[in-house]
């Protein structure tokens, strides 16, 4: 796997290898890398999932059930303190492939002393079919505490690894807005802070000063905050946007 050392890029004078209007079939930065521009805009490095992404729409992490494999007791497995590459027992019927967990996470979700430990994944590959996976950790100091055969382990893809157009009533973290069309499995910069152009849904006319949230009726768009419990705040409108048009939003995602 290629090594990417940077996790935060500050412009100008420190521009990324891939521009904010560019897409790439090869990975140029670590997933989740943040790029902060001097004009107040911020982006995170992401990858499209199995469906092409349109521009000016909100994109979200893949739904939780496709990002993680069910927590699994490590019967007959486990790993010692300091282990960097080791086998992890998994449930059958999962969809992981080689290196689909790059920049993702290994979480010891239940068990003994290691419960709660969290590690970044550098690479992964199957050892035996779809039940035993070899995982290499990013931290070369390896495991701080041994994983016992009675511990539960769950693997997560990086939140920015398999992004999709945010559904109505989002069920996962909103990653940001693409400034250009992103083909399937291509890498891009998703804007999450600062002035951005986002499409308005088919019900609201938004004016400057309005708080906007992710639409609960039209995928990927924004609408007026309606104070419902499932609202996901996106930012504040700074230039009027009519129904089915793009408006300027000062985004404020984390």
C-alpha positions as CSV (number, residue, x, y, z in Angstrom):
1,X,0.0,0.0,0.0
2,X,1.1,3.5,-0.7
3,X,2.1,5.6,2.3
4,X,0.3,8.9,3.0
5,X,1.8,10.9,5.9
6,X,-0.3,14.0,5.9
7,X,-3.7,14.2,7.7
8,X,-4.2,18.0,7.5
9,X,-3.2,20.4,4.7
10,X,-3.3,24.1,5.1
11,X,-3.3,26.4,2.0
12,X,-2.0,28.4,0.3
13,X,1.5,27.2,-0.2
14,X,0.5,23.7,0.9
15,X,-1.9,22.7,-1.8
16,X,-3.0,19.0,-2.0
17,X,-1.8,16.7,-4.8
18,X,-5.4,16.6,-6.1
19,X,-7.4,19.8,-6.6
20,X,-10.8,20.4,-5.2
21,X,-12.4,20.1,-8.7
22,X,-10.5,17.0,-9.6
23,X,-11.3,13.4,-9.2
24,X,-8.9,10.5,-9.2
25,X,-9.1,6.7,-9.7
26,X,-6.0,6.4,-7.5
27,X,-5.7,7.5,-3.9
28,X,-3.6,10.6,-3.4
29,X,-4.2,11.3,0.3
30,X,-5.3,9.4,3.4
31,X,-9.1,9.0,3.6
32,X,-10.4,11.7,5.9
33,X,-7.4,14.1,5.3
34,X,-8.6,17.6,5.9
35,X,-7.7,20.5,3.6
36,X,-8.2,24.0,5.0
37,X,-8.2,26.9,2.6
38,X,-7.4,30.5,3.6
39,X,-10.9,31.7,2.4
40,X,-12.5,29.6,5.2
41,X,-13.5,26.6,3.2
42,X,-12.6,23.1,4.5
43,X,-12.7,19.8,2.7
44,X,-12.1,16.1,3.6
45,X,-10.7,13.5,1.3
46,X,-13.3,10.9,0.4
47,X,-14.2,8.2,-2.1
48,X,-17.4,7.5,-3.9
49,X,-19.1,4.2,-3.4
50,X,-20.9,2.1,-5.9
51,X,-23.0,4.9,-7.4
52,X,-21.8,8.0,-9.2
53,X,-22.1,11.2,-7.1
54,X,-23.6,14.4,-8.6
55,X,-22.2,17.8,-7.8
56,X,-23.7,20.3,-5.3
57,X,-25.4,17.5,-3.3
58,X,-24.8,16.4,0.2
59,X,-22.9,13.1,0.5
60,X,-22.9,10.8,3.5
61,X,-21.0,7.8,4.8
62,X,-22.4,4.4,3.8
63,X,-25.3,3.2,5.9
64,X,-24.0,1.5,9.1
65,X,-25.0,-2.0,8.1
66,X,-22.7,-1.9,5.1
67,X,-19.8,-0.3,6.9
68,X,-19.3,-2.8,9.6
69,X,-19.2,-6.6,10.1
70,X,-21.1,-7.8,13.2
71,X,-18.9,-8.0,16.3
72,X,-17.4,-11.4,16.5
73,X,-15.9,-13.4,19.4
74,X,-12.4,-14.4,18.4
75,X,-12.7,-18.1,19.2
76,X,-9.4,-19.9,18.6
77,X,-7.8,-16.6,17.5
78,X,-6.7,-13.4,19.3
79,X,-3.3,-11.5,19.1
80,X,-0.5,-10.7,21.5
81,X,0.7,-7.4,22.8
82,X,2.8,-5.6,20.1
83,X,1.2,-7.5,17.2
84,X,1.0,-5.4,14.0
85,X,-0.3,-8.0,11.5
86,X,-2.7,-10.7,12.8
87,X,-5.8,-12.7,11.9
88,X,-9.3,-11.6,12.9
89,X,-12.2,-14.0,12.9
90,X,-15.2,-12.6,11.0
91,X,-18.8,-13.6,10.3
92,X,-19.6,-15.1,6.9
93,X,-21.6,-13.3,4.3
94,X,-19.7,-10.0,4.6
95,X,-18.7,-7.9,1.6
96,X,-15.1,-6.9,2.5
97,X,-12.5,-7.4,-0.2
98,X,-8.7,-6.9,-0.1
99,X,-7.8,-3.4,1.3
100,X,-11.4,-2.3,1.5
101,X,-10.6,-1.4,5.1
102,X,-7.6,0.9,4.4
103,X,-7.8,3.9,6.8
104,X,-10.6,2.1,8.6
105,X,-10.8,0.9,12.2
106,X,-10.5,-2.2,14.3
107,X,-12.5,-2.0,17.6
108,X,-12.5,-4.4,20.5
109,X,-16.1,-3.9,21.4
110,X,-16.4,-6.4,24.3
111,X,-14.3,-8.7,26.4
112,X,-11.5,-8.3,28.9
113,X,-8.7,-5.8,29.4
114,X,-8.7,-4.8,25.6
115,X,-12.3,-3.9,25.5
116,X,-12.7,-0.3,24.1
117,X,-9.3,-0.4,22.3
118,X,-9.4,1.2,18.8
119,X,-6.8,1.0,16.1
120,X,-6.4,2.4,12.6
121,X,-6.1,-0.2,9.8
122,X,-3.3,0.1,7.2
123,X,-4.3,-2.9,5.1
124,X,-6.4,-6.1,5.0
125,X,-6.7,-9.3,3.1
126,X,-8.5,-12.6,3.4
127,X,-6.6,-15.5,4.9
128,X,-9.3,-18.1,4.5
129,X,-12.3,-17.4,2.3
130,X,-14.6,-14.9,4.0
131,X,-14.2,-15.9,7.7
132,X,-10.6,-15.1,8.7
133,X,-9.0,-11.8,7.7
134,X,-5.4,-10.7,8.1
135,X,-5.3,-7.1,9.3
136,X,-2.2,-4.8,9.5
137,X,-2.4,-1.9,11.9
138,X,-1.1,1.6,11.0
139,X,0.6,2.0,14.4
140,X,3.8,0.0,14.1
141,X,3.9,-0.3,17.9
142,X,1.1,-2.8,17.5
143,X,-1.5,-3.8,20.1
144,X,-1.3,-2.1,23.5
145,X,-3.2,-4.9,25.1
146,X,-3.6,-8.5,23.9
147,X,-6.8,-9.5,22.1
148,X,-8.1,-12.6,23.8
149,X,-10.0,-15.5,22.1
150,X,-13.0,-14.4,24.2
151,X,-12.9,-10.8,23.1
152,X,-15.3,-9.4,20.5
153,X,-13.8,-7.5,17.5
154,X,-15.6,-5.4,14.9
155,X,-14.1,-3.8,11.8
156,X,-15.3,-0.5,10.3
157,X,-14.5,1.1,6.9
158,X,-13.4,4.7,7.1
159,X,-16.4,7.0,7.2
160,X,-15.2,8.7,3.9
161,X,-14.5,5.4,2.1
162,X,-17.9,4.5,0.5
163,X,-19.8,7.8,0.3
164,X,-23.3,8.0,-1.2
165,X,-25.7,10.8,-1.9
166,X,-27.3,11.5,1.5
167,X,-30.7,10.0,1.7
168,X,-33.8,11.8,2.9
169,X,-33.6,11.7,6.7
170,X,-29.9,10.8,6.9
171,X,-28.9,7.6,8.7
172,X,-25.2,8.1,8.8
173,X,-22.7,11.0,9.1
174,X,-22.8,13.6,6.3
175,X,-19.3,13.9,4.9
176,X,-19.7,17.0,2.7
177,X,-20.5,18.3,-0.8
178,X,-18.7,17.4,-4.0
179,X,-17.8,20.4,-6.3
180,X,-17.8,18.1,-9.3
181,X,-19.3,14.9,-10.6
182,X,-17.6,11.9,-9.0
183,X,-17.5,8.5,-10.9
184,X,-18.0,5.2,-9.0
185,X,-15.0,4.4,-6.7
186,X,-13.2,7.7,-7.5
187,X,-11.5,9.9,-4.9
188,X,-12.6,13.5,-4.4
189,X,-12.7,16.4,-1.9
190,X,-15.9,16.8,0.0
191,X,-16.5,20.3,1.4
192,X,-17.8,20.5,4.9
193,X,-17.1,24.1,6.1
194,X,-17.3,27.5,4.5
195,X,-19.2,28.9,1.5
196,X,-20.6,26.1,-0.6
197,X,-23.2,25.7,-3.3
198,X,-25.9,23.2,-2.4
199,X,-29.2,22.4,-4.2
200,X,-32.5,23.3,-2.5
201,X,-35.2,20.7,-2.3
202,X,-38.5,21.1,-4.1
203,X,-40.5,22.6,-1.2
204,X,-38.7,25.6,0.2
205,X,-37.4,29.0,-0.9
206,X,-34.4,29.8,1.3
207,X,-33.3,33.4,2.0
208,X,-30.1,34.8,3.6
209,X,-30.0,34.1,7.3
210,X,-32.1,31.0,7.2
211,X,-30.7,27.9,9.0
212,X,-30.7,25.0,6.6
213,X,-30.8,21.3,7.3
214,X,-30.5,18.1,5.2
215,X,-33.8,17.6,3.4
216,X,-36.2,15.0,4.7
217,X,-37.9,14.7,1.3
218,X,-35.3,15.0,-1.5
219,X,-32.0,13.2,-1.4
220,X,-28.8,15.3,-1.1
221,X,-30.5,18.6,-0.9
222,X,-31.2,21.2,1.9
223,X,-34.3,22.8,3.2
224,X,-35.5,25.1,5.9
225,X,-34.9,23.9,9.4
226,X,-38.2,22.5,10.6
227,X,-37.1,21.8,14.2
228,X,-37.8,18.1,13.9
229,X,-35.8,15.6,16.1
230,X,-34.1,14.0,13.0
231,X,-32.9,17.3,11.5
232,X,-29.2,17.4,10.6
233,X,-28.0,21.1,10.6
234,X,-25.9,22.0,7.6
235,X,-25.3,25.7,8.0
236,X,-26.7,29.2,7.3
237,X,-27.9,30.5,3.9
238,X,-25.9,33.5,2.7
239,X,-27.6,34.0,-0.7
240,X,-31.2,33.3,-1.6
241,X,-31.9,29.9,-3.2
242,X,-35.2,29.1,-4.9
243,X,-36.9,25.7,-5.1
244,X,-34.8,23.3,-7.1
245,X,-32.0,25.8,-7.5
246,X,-28.6,26.1,-5.8
247,X,-28.1,28.4,-2.9
248,X,-24.9,29.5,-1.1
249,X,-24.6,28.1,2.4
250,X,-22.0,28.8,5.0
251,X,-21.5,25.2,6.0
252,X,-20.6,24.2,9.5
253,X,-20.2,20.5,9.7
254,X,-17.7,18.9,12.0
